[in-house]
Amino acid sequence: MLHGKRLLVSGVATRDSIAAAVVERSLRAGAEVVVAAYPKDVPAAQEVLSALLEPTEVVAVDATSESDLTALEDDLRHRWGRLDGALHAIASHRGPLSTA
């Protein structure tokens, strides 16, 4: 269903994350996927993705940095020439929301 599609996914933090499930299912459906992760989270994302049958590259990106986002855009343009879809699933690690 996604054969030949090129996707960018952010937010692979744990095996149970929505982003990890999207990567896994997208690869199964034939997509090429690159994962963007906050620089300090790259090792954790790589560990989560190592369980997949198909290798998935993780690139370090600080989504609050304009230069990082420009570098990511340049990388994807050079790598693929186009992007067919993206999932931005970055979550805060601050803990549960307060109801007060």
Jmol script that loads the backbone (N, CA, C; Angstrom):
load data "model"
ATOM      1  N   MET A   1       0.814  -1.187   0.000  1.00  0.00           N
ATOM      2  CA  MET A   1       0.000   0.000   0.000  1.00  0.00           C
ATOM      3  C   MET A   1       0.866   1.263   0.000  1.00  0.00           C
ATOM      4  N   LEU A   2       2.032   1.237   0.647  1.00  0.00           N
ATOM      5  CA  LEU A   2       2.913   2.401   0.677  1.00  0.00           C
ATOM      6  C   LEU A   2       4.172   2.190  -0.161  1.00  0.00           C
ATOM      7  N   HIS A   3       4.162   1.197  -1.014  1.00  0.00           N
ATOM      8  CA  HIS A   3       5.336   0.891  -1.833  1.00  0.00           C
ATOM      9  C   HIS A   3       5.792   2.129  -2.597  1.00  0.00           C
ATOM     10  N   GLY A   4       7.073   2.458  -2.451  1.00  0.00           N
ATOM     11  CA  GLY A   4       7.633   3.605  -3.144  1.00  0.00           C
ATOM     12  C   GLY A   4       7.429   4.932  -2.457  1.00  0.00           C
ATOM     13  N   LYS A   5       6.706   4.958  -1.345  1.00  0.00           N
ATOM     14  CA  LYS A   5       6.482   6.210  -0.613  1.00  0.00           C
ATOM     15  C   LYS A   5       7.656   6.457   0.329  1.00  0.00           C
ATOM     16  N   ARG A   6       7.943   7.729   0.549  1.00  0.00           N
ATOM     17  CA  ARG A   6       9.068   8.143   1.394  1.00  0.00           C
ATOM     18  C   ARG A   6       8.538   8.984   2.542  1.00  0.00           C
ATOM     19  N   LEU A   7       8.808   8.508   3.761  1.00  0.00           N
ATOM     20  CA  LEU A   7       8.201   9.104   4.944  1.00  0.00           C
ATOM     21  C   LEU A   7       9.233   9.534   5.970  1.00  0.00           C
ATOM     22  N   LEU A   8       8.928  10.600   6.667  1.00  0.00           N
ATOM     23  CA  LEU A   8       9.713  11.080   7.794  1.00  0.00           C
ATOM     24  C   LEU A   8       8.850  10.925   9.040  1.00  0.00           C
ATOM     25  N   VAL A   9       9.414  10.320  10.084  1.00  0.00           N
ATOM     26  CA  VAL A   9       8.678  10.127  11.339  1.00  0.00           C
ATOM     27  C   VAL A   9       9.544  10.645  12.484  1.00  0.00           C
ATOM     28  N   SER A  10       8.954  11.447  13.349  1.00  0.00           N
ATOM     29  CA  SER A  10       9.646  11.903  14.555  1.00  0.00           C
ATOM     30  C   SER A  10       8.919  11.348  15.774  1.00  0.00           C
ATOM     31  N   GLY A  11       9.650  11.230  16.878  1.00  0.00           N
ATOM     32  CA  GLY A  11       9.019  10.856  18.131  1.00  0.00           C
ATOM     33  C   GLY A  11       9.125   9.395  18.522  1.00  0.00           C
ATOM     34  N   VAL A  12      10.053   8.653  17.911  1.00  0.00           N
ATOM     35  CA  VAL A  12      10.253   7.263  18.325  1.00  0.00           C
ATOM     36  C   VAL A  12      11.028   7.300  19.638  1.00  0.00           C
ATOM     37  N   ALA A  13      10.318   7.147  20.727  1.00  0.00           N
ATOM     38  CA  ALA A  13      10.940   7.238  22.050  1.00  0.00           C
ATOM     39  C   ALA A  13      10.992   5.889  22.756  1.00  0.00           C
ATOM     40  N   THR A  14       9.938   5.109  22.589  1.00  0.00           N
ATOM     41  CA  THR A  14       9.860   3.785  23.210  1.00  0.00           C
ATOM     42  C   THR A  14       9.237   2.822  22.202  1.00  0.00           C
ATOM     43  N   ARG A  15       9.344   1.563  22.480  1.00  0.00           N
ATOM     44  CA  ARG A  15       8.757   0.531  21.610  1.00  0.00           C
ATOM     45  C   ARG A  15       7.242   0.698  21.539  1.00  0.00           C
ATOM     46  N   ASP A  16       6.640   1.234  22.583  1.00  0.00           N
ATOM     47  CA  ASP A  16       5.192   1.393  22.645  1.00  0.00           C
ATOM     48  C   ASP A  16       4.697   2.727  22.102  1.00  0.00           C
ATOM     49  N   SER A  17       5.599   3.554  21.570  1.00  0.00           N
ATOM     50  CA  SER A  17       5.176   4.864  21.080  1.00  0.00           C
ATOM     51  C   SER A  17       4.396   4.732  19.768  1.00  0.00           C
ATOM     52  N   ILE A  18       3.520   5.686  19.549  1.00  0.00           N
ATOM     53  CA  ILE A  18       2.753   5.722  18.296  1.00  0.00           C
ATOM     54  C   ILE A  18       3.710   5.801  17.116  1.00  0.00           C
ATOM     55  N   ALA A  19       4.749   6.613  17.255  1.00  0.00           N
ATOM     56  CA  ALA A  19       5.710   6.779  16.156  1.00  0.00           C
ATOM     57  C   ALA A  19       6.386   5.458  15.797  1.00  0.00           C
ATOM     58  N   ALA A  20       6.760   4.657  16.791  1.00  0.00           N
ATOM     59  CA  ALA A  20       7.395   3.366  16.521  1.00  0.00           C
ATOM     60  C   ALA A  20       6.443   2.445  15.760  1.00  0.00           C
ATOM     61  N   ALA A  21       5.187   2.448  16.150  1.00  0.00           N
ATOM     62  CA  ALA A  21       4.191   1.628  15.457  1.00  0.00           C
ATOM     63  C   ALA A  21       4.006   2.089  14.019  1.00  0.00           C
ATOM     64  N   VAL A  22       4.005   3.410  13.804  1.00  0.00           N
ATOM     65  CA  VAL A  22       3.865   3.936  12.445  1.00  0.00           C
ATOM     66  C   VAL A  22       5.055   3.527  11.582  1.00  0.00           C
ATOM     67  N   VAL A  23       6.259   3.616  12.133  1.00  0.00           N
ATOM     68  CA  VAL A  23       7.450   3.203  11.382  1.00  0.00           C
ATOM     69  C   VAL A  23       7.347   1.729  11.003  1.00  0.00           C
ATOM     70  N   GLU A  24       7.033   0.890  11.966  1.00  0.00           N
ATOM     71  CA  GLU A  24       6.949  -0.548  11.719  1.00  0.00           C
ATOM     72  C   GLU A  24       5.918  -0.882  10.639  1.00  0.00           C
ATOM     73  N   ARG A  25       4.748  -0.324  10.755  1.00  0.00           N
ATOM     74  CA  ARG A  25       3.680  -0.622   9.789  1.00  0.00           C
ATOM     75  C   ARG A  25       3.974  -0.013   8.418  1.00  0.00           C
ATOM     76  N   SER A  26       4.600   1.146   8.403  1.00  0.00           N
ATOM     77  CA  SER A  26       4.953   1.777   7.130  1.00  0.00           C
ATOM     78  C   SER A  26       5.986   0.949   6.379  1.00  0.00           C
ATOM     79  N   LEU A  27       6.981   0.446   7.104  1.00  0.00           N
ATOM     80  CA  LEU A  27       7.981  -0.406   6.469  1.00  0.00           C
ATOM     81  C   LEU A  27       7.348  -1.683   5.930  1.00  0.00           C
ATOM     82  N   ARG A  28       6.464  -2.279   6.718  1.00  0.00           N
ATOM     83  CA  ARG A  28       5.759  -3.485   6.271  1.00  0.00           C
ATOM     84  C   ARG A  28       4.949  -3.236   5.012  1.00  0.00           C
ATOM     85  N   ALA A  29       4.429  -2.013   4.881  1.00  0.00           N
ATOM     86  CA  ALA A  29       3.598  -1.663   3.727  1.00  0.00           C
ATOM     87  C   ALA A  29       4.434  -1.187   2.534  1.00  0.00           C
ATOM     88  N   GLY A  30       5.767  -1.201   2.686  1.00  0.00           N
ATOM     89  CA  GLY A  30       6.634  -0.912   1.548  1.00  0.00           C
ATOM     90  C   GLY A  30       7.244   0.470   1.486  1.00  0.00           C
ATOM     91  N   ALA A  31       7.055   1.283   2.506  1.00  0.00           N
ATOM     92  CA  ALA A  31       7.601   2.647   2.497  1.00  0.00           C
ATOM     93  C   ALA A  31       9.084   2.649   2.861  1.00  0.00           C
ATOM     94  N   GLU A  32       9.769   3.708   2.432  1.00  0.00           N
ATOM     95  CA  GLU A  32      11.098   4.024   2.924  1.00  0.00           C
ATOM     96  C   GLU A  32      10.879   5.035   4.039  1.00  0.00           C
ATOM     97  N   VAL A  33      11.576   4.860   5.157  1.00  0.00           N
ATOM     98  CA  VAL A  33      11.344   5.710   6.314  1.00  0.00           C
ATOM     99  C   VAL A  33      12.661   6.210   6.881  1.00  0.00           C
ATOM    100  N   VAL A  34      12.685   7.490   7.224  1.00  0.00           N
ATOM    101  CA  VAL A  34      13.769   8.081   8.000  1.00  0.00           C
ATOM    102  C   VAL A  34      13.140   8.600   9.280  1.00  0.00           C
ATOM    103  N   VAL A  35      13.817   8.375  10.397  1.00  0.00           N
ATOM    104  CA  VAL A  35      13.326   8.812  11.694  1.00  0.00           C
ATOM    105  C   VAL A  35      14.169   9.997  12.164  1.00  0.00           C
ATOM    106  N   ALA A  36      13.503  11.046  12.617  1.00  0.00           N
ATOM    107  CA  ALA A  36      14.174  12.197  13.211  1.00  0.00           C
ATOM    108  C   ALA A  36      14.005  12.114  14.727  1.00  0.00           C
ATOM    109  N   ALA A  37      15.106  12.337  15.440  1.00  0.00           N
ATOM    110  CA  ALA A  37      15.065  12.280  16.902  1.00  0.00           C
ATOM    111  C   ALA A  37      15.904  13.412  17.477  1.00  0.00           C
ATOM    112  N   TYR A  38      15.489  13.896  18.630  1.00  0.00           N
ATOM    113  CA  TYR A  38      16.269  14.891  19.345  1.00  0.00           C
ATOM    114  C   TYR A  38      17.657  14.291  19.584  1.00  0.00           C
ATOM    115  N   PRO A  39      18.724  15.058  19.409  1.00  0.00           N
ATOM    116  CA  PRO A  39      20.071  14.488  19.465  1.00  0.00           C
ATOM    117  C   PRO A  39      20.351  13.546  20.634  1.00  0.00           C
ATOM    118  N   LYS A  40      19.941  13.925  21.848  1.00  0.00           N
ATOM    119  CA  LYS A  40      20.218  13.029  22.990  1.00  0.00           C
ATOM    120  C   LYS A  40      19.351  11.770  22.974  1.00  0.00           C
ATOM    121  N   ASP A  41      18.280  11.766  22.171  1.00  0.00           N
ATOM    122  CA  ASP A  41      17.386  10.616  22.094  1.00  0.00           C
ATOM    123  C   ASP A  41      17.719   9.653  20.955  1.00  0.00           C
ATOM    124  N   VAL A  42      18.727   9.999  20.151  1.00  0.00           N
ATOM    125  CA  VAL A  42      19.082   9.146  19.003  1.00  0.00           C
ATOM    126  C   VAL A  42      19.406   7.717  19.435  1.00  0.00           C
ATOM    127  N   PRO A  43      20.256   7.493  20.452  1.00  0.00           N
ATOM    128  CA  PRO A  43      20.551   6.104  20.843  1.00  0.00           C
ATOM    129  C   PRO A  43      19.296   5.308  21.240  1.00  0.00           C
ATOM    130  N   ALA A  44      18.375   5.940  21.961  1.00  0.00           N
ATOM    131  CA  ALA A  44      17.146   5.245  22.365  1.00  0.00           C
ATOM    132  C   ALA A  44      16.299   4.904  21.151  1.00  0.00           C
ATOM    133  N   ALA A  45      16.193   5.829  20.204  1.00  0.00           N
ATOM    134  CA  ALA A  45      15.420   5.567  18.987  1.00  0.00           C
ATOM    135  C   ALA A  45      16.071   4.447  18.183  1.00  0.00           C
ATOM    136  N   GLN A  46      17.396   4.455  18.099  1.00  0.00           N
ATOM    137  CA  GLN A  46      18.091   3.394  17.365  1.00  0.00           C
ATOM    138  C   GLN A  46      17.854   2.039  18.010  1.00  0.00           C
ATOM    139  N   GLU A  47      17.833   2.020  19.340  1.00  0.00           N
ATOM    140  CA  GLU A  47      17.573   0.757  20.048  1.00  0.00           C
ATOM    141  C   GLU A  47      16.170   0.241  19.754  1.00  0.00           C
ATOM    142  N   VAL A  48      15.186   1.119  19.796  1.00  0.00           N
ATOM    143  CA  VAL A  48      13.801   0.733  19.495  1.00  0.00           C
ATOM    144  C   VAL A  48      13.715   0.187  18.073  1.00  0.00           C
ATOM    145  N   LEU A  49      14.347   0.871  17.139  1.00  0.00           N
ATOM    146  CA  LEU A  49      14.244   0.498  15.728  1.00  0.00           C
ATOM    147  C   LEU A  49      15.092  -0.714  15.368  1.00  0.00           C
ATOM    148  N   SER A  50      16.038  -1.083  16.218  1.00  0.00           N
ATOM    149  CA  SER A  50      16.897  -2.232  15.916  1.00  0.00           C
ATOM    150  C   SER A  50      16.109  -3.537  15.874  1.00  0.00           C
ATOM    151  N   ALA A  51      14.937  -3.564  16.474  1.00  0.00           N
ATOM    152  CA  ALA A  51      14.102  -4.765  16.473  1.00  0.00           C
ATOM    153  C   ALA A  51      13.373  -4.960  15.151  1.00  0.00           C
ATOM    154  N   LEU A  52      13.382  -3.936  14.293  1.00  0.00           N
ATOM    155  CA  LEU A  52      12.685  -4.038  13.013  1.00  0.00           C
ATOM    156  C   LEU A  52      13.488  -4.873  12.032  1.00  0.00           C
ATOM    157  N   LEU A  53      12.796  -5.518  11.114  1.00  0.00           N
ATOM    158  CA  LEU A  53      13.454  -6.359  10.126  1.00  0.00           C
ATOM    159  C   LEU A  53      14.231  -5.543   9.098  1.00  0.00           C
ATOM    160  N   GLU A  54      13.778  -4.344   8.839  1.00  0.00           N
ATOM    161  CA  GLU A  54      14.408  -3.489   7.837  1.00  0.00           C
ATOM    162  C   GLU A  54      15.127  -2.342   8.531  1.00  0.00           C
ATOM    163  N   PRO A  55      16.374  -2.086   8.153  1.00  0.00           N
ATOM    164  CA  PRO A  55      17.092  -0.981   8.807  1.00  0.00           C
ATOM    165  C   PRO A  55      16.411   0.365   8.556  1.00  0.00           C
ATOM    166  N   THR A  56      16.408   1.179   9.578  1.00  0.00           N
ATOM    167  CA  THR A  56      15.807   2.503   9.503  1.00  0.00           C
ATOM    168  C   THR A  56      16.805   3.503  10.061  1.00  0.00           C
ATOM    169  N   GLU A  57      17.147   4.509   9.274  1.00  0.00           N
ATOM    170  CA  GLU A  57      18.118   5.496   9.715  1.00  0.00           C
ATOM    171  C   GLU A  57      17.481   6.491  10.671  1.00  0.00           C
ATOM    172  N   VAL A  58      18.237   6.866  11.691  1.00  0.00           N
ATOM    173  CA  VAL A  58      17.812   7.887  12.635  1.00  0.00           C
ATOM    174  C   VAL A  58      18.736   9.085  12.457  1.00  0.00           C
ATOM    175  N   VAL A  59      18.152  10.246  12.210  1.00  0.00           N
ATOM    176  CA  VAL A  59      18.941  11.468  12.085  1.00  0.00           C
ATOM    177  C   VAL A  59      18.659  12.366  13.284  1.00  0.00           C
ATOM    178  N   ALA A  60      19.705  13.015  13.762  1.00  0.00           N
ATOM    179  CA  ALA A  60      19.579  13.911  14.914  1.00  0.00           C
ATOM    180  C   ALA A  60      19.034  15.253  14.457  1.00  0.00           C
ATOM    181  N   VAL A  61      17.913  15.662  15.083  1.00  0.00           N
ATOM    182  CA  VAL A  61      17.279  16.935  14.744  1.00  0.00           C
ATOM    183  C   VAL A  61      16.680  17.550  16.006  1.00  0.00           C
ATOM    184  N   ASP A  62      17.066  18.786  16.278  1.00  0.00           N
ATOM    185  CA  ASP A  62      16.418  19.556  17.333  1.00  0.00           C
ATOM    186  C   ASP A  62      15.325  20.364  16.642  1.00  0.00           C
ATOM    187  N   ALA A  63      14.073  20.008  16.847  1.00  0.00           N
ATOM    188  CA  ALA A  63      12.951  20.639  16.147  1.00  0.00           C
ATOM    189  C   ALA A  63      12.762  22.103  16.533  1.00  0.00           C
ATOM    190  N   THR A  64      13.480  22.581  17.547  1.00  0.00           N
ATOM    191  CA  THR A  64      13.412  23.992  17.907  1.00  0.00           C
ATOM    192  C   THR A  64      14.521  24.803  17.246  1.00  0.00           C
ATOM    193  N   SER A  65      15.376  24.128  16.477  1.00  0.00           N
ATOM    194  CA  SER A  65      16.509  24.778  15.828  1.00  0.00           C
ATOM    195  C   SER A  65      16.246  24.940  14.332  1.00  0.00           C
ATOM    196  N   GLU A  66      16.174  26.183  13.877  1.00  0.00           N
ATOM    197  CA  GLU A  66      15.935  26.438  12.464  1.00  0.00           C
ATOM    198  C   GLU A  66      17.037  25.827  11.597  1.00  0.00           C
ATOM    199  N   SER A  67      18.275  25.891  12.066  1.00  0.00           N
ATOM    200  CA  SER A  67      19.377  25.330  11.273  1.00  0.00           C
ATOM    201  C   SER A  67      19.276  23.807  11.180  1.00  0.00           C
ATOM    202  N   ASP A  68      18.836  23.138  12.258  1.00  0.00           N
ATOM    203  CA  ASP A  68      18.641  21.685  12.203  1.00  0.00           C
ATOM    204  C   ASP A  68      17.523  21.323  11.221  1.00  0.00           C
ATOM    205  N   LEU A  69      16.432  22.089  11.247  1.00  0.00           N
ATOM    206  CA  LEU A  69      15.316  21.810  10.343  1.00  0.00           C
ATOM    207  C   LEU A  69      15.714  22.053   8.884  1.00  0.00           C
ATOM    208  N   THR A  70      16.503  23.090   8.650  1.00  0.00           N
ATOM    209  CA  THR A  70      16.988  23.352   7.295  1.00  0.00           C
ATOM    210  C   THR A  70      17.911  22.233   6.831  1.00  0.00           C
ATOM    211  N   ALA A  71      18.783  21.773   7.721  1.00  0.00           N
ATOM    212  CA  ALA A  71      19.686  20.667   7.382  1.00  0.00           C
ATOM    213  C   ALA A  71      18.899  19.388   7.085  1.00  0.00           C
ATOM    214  N   LEU A  72      17.842  19.128   7.855  1.00  0.00           N
ATOM    215  CA  LEU A  72      16.996  17.958   7.603  1.00  0.00           C
ATOM    216  C   LEU A  72      16.327  18.067   6.240  1.00  0.00           C
ATOM    217  N   GLU A  73      15.783  19.236   5.947  1.00  0.00           N
ATOM    218  CA  GLU A  73      15.149  19.451   4.643  1.00  0.00           C
ATOM    219  C   GLU A  73      16.144  19.222   3.510  1.00  0.00           C
ATOM    220  N   ASP A  74      17.351  19.754   3.650  1.00  0.00           N
ATOM    221  CA  ASP A  74      18.385  19.573   2.629  1.00  0.00           C
ATOM    222  C   ASP A  74      18.753  18.095   2.474  1.00  0.00           C
ATOM    223  N   ASP A  75      18.883  17.390   3.617  1.00  0.00           N
ATOM    224  CA  ASP A  75      19.208  15.965   3.591  1.00  0.00           C
ATOM    225  C   ASP A  75      18.143  15.171   2.844  1.00  0.00           C
ATOM    226  N   LEU A  76      16.881  15.414   3.170  1.00  0.00           N
ATOM    227  CA  LEU A  76      15.795  14.669   2.527  1.00  0.00           C
ATOM    228  C   LEU A  76      15.682  15.003   1.044  1.00  0.00           C
ATOM    229  N   ARG A  77      15.900  16.255   0.695  1.00  0.00           N
ATOM    230  CA  ARG A  77      15.863  16.656  -0.715  1.00  0.00           C
ATOM    231  C   ARG A  77      16.984  15.945  -1.486  1.00  0.00           C
ATOM    232  N   HIS A  78      18.178  15.893  -0.889  1.00  0.00           N
ATOM    233  CA  HIS A  78      19.310  15.220  -1.540  1.00  0.00           C
ATOM    234  C   HIS A  78      19.089  13.705  -1.594  1.00  0.00           C
ATOM    235  N   ARG A  79      18.582  13.152  -0.524  1.00  0.00           N
ATOM    236  CA  ARG A  79      18.387  11.697  -0.405  1.00  0.00           C
ATOM    237  C   ARG A  79      17.301  11.186  -1.361  1.00  0.00           C
ATOM    238  N   TRP A  80      16.158  11.870  -1.365  1.00  0.00           N
ATOM    239  CA  TRP A  80      14.990  11.357  -2.072  1.00  0.00           C
ATOM    240  C   TRP A  80      14.442  12.285  -3.153  1.00  0.00           C
ATOM    241  N   GLY A  81      14.685  13.567  -3.023  1.00  0.00           N
ATOM    242  CA  GLY A  81      14.107  14.507  -3.976  1.00  0.00           C
ATOM    243  C   GLY A  81      12.690  14.922  -3.636  1.00  0.00           C
ATOM    244  N   ARG A  82      12.033  14.134  -2.825  1.00  0.00           N
ATOM    245  CA  ARG A  82      10.658  14.447  -2.428  1.00  0.00           C
ATOM    246  C   ARG A  82      10.346  13.729  -1.115  1.00  0.00           C
ATOM    247  N   LEU A  83       9.300  14.203  -0.471  1.00  0.00           N
ATOM    248  CA  LEU A  83       8.808  13.571   0.751  1.00  0.00           C
ATOM    249  C   LEU A  83       7.320  13.361   0.556  1.00  0.00           C
ATOM    250  N   ASP A  84       6.858  12.134   0.766  1.00  0.00           N
ATOM    251  CA  ASP A  84       5.442  11.821   0.545  1.00  0.00           C
ATOM    252  C   ASP A  84       4.585  11.987   1.790  1.00  0.00           C
ATOM    253  N   GLY A  85       5.209  11.975   2.958  1.00  0.00           N
ATOM    254  CA  GLY A  85       4.428  12.120   4.172  1.00  0.00           C
ATOM    255  C   GLY A  85       5.320  12.267   5.383  1.00  0.00           C
ATOM    256  N   ALA A  86       4.741  12.801   6.441  1.00  0.00           N
ATOM    257  CA  ALA A  86       5.493  12.987   7.680  1.00  0.00           C
ATOM    258  C   ALA A  86       4.554  12.836   8.873  1.00  0.00           C
ATOM    259  N   LEU A  87       5.100  12.294   9.943  1.00  0.00           N
ATOM    260  CA  LEU A  87       4.385  12.220  11.217  1.00  0.00           C
ATOM    261  C   LEU A  87       5.251  12.920  12.253  1.00  0.00           C
ATOM    262  N   HIS A  88       4.728  13.984  12.816  1.00  0.00           N
ATOM    263  CA  HIS A  88       5.412  14.727  13.869  1.00  0.00           C
ATOM    264  C   HIS A  88       4.800  14.275  15.191  1.00  0.00           C
ATOM    265  N   ALA A  89       5.490  13.382  15.876  1.00  0.00           N
ATOM    266  CA  ALA A  89       4.941  12.808  17.106  1.00  0.00           C
ATOM    267  C   ALA A  89       5.878  13.052  18.282  1.00  0.00           C
ATOM    268  N   ILE A  90       6.464  14.235  18.314  1.00  0.00           N
ATOM    269  CA  ILE A  90       7.372  14.569  19.402  1.00  0.00           C
ATOM    270  C   ILE A  90       6.553  14.893  20.638  1.00  0.00           C
ATOM    271  N   ALA A  91       6.931  14.271  21.752  1.00  0.00           N
ATOM    272  CA  ALA A  91       6.222  14.495  23.010  1.00  0.00           C
ATOM    273  C   ALA A  91       7.164  15.092  24.044  1.00  0.00           C
ATOM    274  N   SER A  92       6.604  15.764  25.003  1.00  0.00           N
ATOM    275  CA  SER A  92       7.386  16.333  26.086  1.00  0.00           C
ATOM    276  C   SER A  92       7.712  15.240  27.100  1.00  0.00           C
ATOM    277  N   HIS A  93       8.865  15.351  27.697  1.00  0.00           N
ATOM    278  CA  HIS A  93       9.258  14.393  28.743  1.00  0.00           C
ATOM    279  C   HIS A  93       9.095  15.019  30.127  1.00  0.00           C
ATOM    280  N   ARG A  94       8.201  15.986  30.250  1.00  0.00           N
ATOM    281  CA  ARG A  94       8.041  16.695  31.519  1.00  0.00           C
ATOM    282  C   ARG A  94       7.147  15.956  32.503  1.00  0.00           C
ATOM    283  N   GLY A  95       6.496  14.949  32.082  1.00  0.00           N
ATOM    284  CA  GLY A  95       5.617  14.219  32.991  1.00  0.00           C
ATOM    285  C   GLY A  95       4.162  14.523  32.712  1.00  0.00           C
ATOM    286  N   PRO A  96       3.266  13.985  33.517  1.00  0.00           N
ATOM    287  CA  PRO A  96       1.824  14.158  33.285  1.00  0.00           C
ATOM    288  C   PRO A  96       1.405  15.620  33.405  1.00  0.00           C
ATOM    289  N   LEU A  97       0.351  15.953  32.686  1.00  0.00           N
ATOM    290  CA  LEU A  97      -0.198  17.295  32.760  1.00  0.00           C
ATOM    291  C   LEU A  97      -0.902  17.503  34.096  1.00  0.00           C
ATOM    292  N   SER A  98      -0.766  18.682  34.602  1.00  0.00           N
ATOM    293  CA  SER A  98      -1.448  19.017  35.864  1.00  0.00           C
ATOM    294  C   SER A  98      -2.916  19.327  35.576  1.00  0.00           C
ATOM    295  N   THR A  99      -3.811  18.902  36.454  1.00  0.00           N
ATOM    296  CA  THR A  99      -5.232  19.200  36.288  1.00  0.00           C
ATOM    297  C   THR A  99      -5.625  20.374  37.174  1.00  0.00           C
ATOM    298  N   ALA A 100      -4.670  20.940  37.886  1.00  0.00           N
ATOM    299  CA  ALA A 100      -4.974  22.068  38.793  1.00  0.00           C
ATOM    300  C   ALA A 100      -5.080  23.361  38.053  1.00  0.00           C
TER     301      ALA A 100
END
end "model"
wireframe off; spacefill off
backbone 0.3
color backbone group
